[in-house]
């Protein structure tokens, strides 16, 4: 009886320990995933706010460069800045 009972008890304890360890790893992974999702949502919210700010800046620079009272060198600088902003947004250099 002891001969068959001891290995069965050890196997049962080992199986229970393995199941509990697997469950704890799954819970930890789920928590880490939830944290990453929350961080991703916060970053996407910030990206949308930055995109809106860039669009407003583009509109302001476009208005500035086309206004007749703005000196030509300021208008050229505004156009260059607008092109730089557009290049950064289109080529996604901000993703780094």
C-alpha positions as CSV (number, residue, x, y, z in Angstrom):
1,X,0.0,0.0,0.0
2,X,2.8,2.5,0.9
3,X,4.6,1.5,-2.2
4,X,1.8,2.6,-4.5
5,X,0.5,5.4,-2.2
6,X,3.7,7.4,-1.9
7,X,4.4,7.9,-5.6
8,X,0.7,8.7,-6.1
9,X,0.8,11.4,-3.4
10,X,4.1,12.8,-4.7
11,X,2.6,12.9,-8.2
12,X,-0.6,14.6,-6.9
13,X,1.4,17.2,-4.9
14,X,3.7,17.8,-7.9
15,X,0.7,18.2,-10.2
16,X,-1.0,20.6,-7.8
17,X,2.2,22.7,-7.4
18,X,2.6,22.8,-11.2
19,X,-1.0,23.9,-11.7
20,X,-0.7,26.6,-9.0
21,X,2.5,27.9,-10.5
22,X,1.0,28.0,-13.9
23,X,-2.1,29.8,-12.6
24,X,0.1,32.4,-10.9
25,X,2.1,33.0,-14.1
26,X,-1.1,33.4,-16.0
27,X,-2.4,36.0,-13.5
28,X,0.9,37.9,-13.6
29,X,0.9,37.9,-17.4
30,X,-2.7,39.1,-17.4
31,X,-1.9,42.0,-15.0
32,X,1.1,42.9,-17.1
33,X,-1.0,42.9,-20.3
34,X,-3.6,45.1,-18.6
35,X,-0.9,47.6,-17.6
36,X,0.5,47.6,-21.1
37,X,-3.0,48.2,-22.6
38,X,-3.6,51.1,-20.2
39,X,-0.2,52.6,-21.1
40,X,-0.9,52.1,-24.8
41,X,-4.3,53.9,-24.5
42,X,-2.6,56.8,-22.6
43,X,0.1,57.1,-25.3
44,X,-2.5,57.0,-28.1
45,X,-4.4,59.8,-26.4
46,X,-1.2,61.8,-26.2
47,X,-0.4,61.1,-29.9
48,X,-3.9,62.3,-30.9
49,X,-3.4,65.5,-28.9
50,X,0.0,66.0,-30.6
51,X,-1.5,65.4,-34.0
52,X,-4.1,68.1,-33.3
53,X,-1.4,70.5,-32.1
54,X,0.6,69.8,-35.3
55,X,-2.5,70.4,-37.5
56,X,-3.1,73.7,-35.7
57,X,0.5,74.7,-36.1
58,X,0.4,73.8,-39.8
59,X,-2.7,75.9,-40.2
60,X,-1.1,78.8,-38.4
61,X,2.1,78.6,-40.4
62,X,0.1,78.4,-43.6
63,X,-1.9,81.5,-42.6
64,X,1.3,83.2,-41.6
65,X,3.2,82.5,-44.8
66,X,0.3,83.6,-47.0
67,X,-0.4,86.9,-45.2
68,X,0.6,89.9,-47.3
69,X,2.0,91.8,-44.3
70,X,4.5,89.1,-43.4
71,X,8.0,89.7,-44.8
72,X,9.2,87.3,-47.4
73,X,12.0,85.8,-45.2
74,X,9.6,85.0,-42.4
75,X,7.2,83.5,-44.9
76,X,9.9,81.3,-46.4
77,X,11.0,80.2,-42.8
78,X,7.4,79.3,-42.0
79,X,7.1,77.3,-45.2
80,X,10.3,75.4,-44.4
81,X,9.1,74.7,-40.9
82,X,5.8,73.5,-42.2
83,X,7.6,71.1,-44.6
84,X,9.7,69.8,-41.7
85,X,6.7,69.2,-39.5
86,X,4.9,67.4,-42.4
87,X,8.0,65.3,-43.1
88,X,8.2,64.2,-39.5
89,X,4.5,63.3,-39.3
90,X,4.3,61.6,-42.7
91,X,7.5,59.6,-42.3
92,X,6.6,58.8,-38.7
93,X,10.0,59.9,-37.3
94,X,8.2,60.5,-34.0
95,X,7.7,56.7,-33.6
96,X,11.2,56.2,-32.3
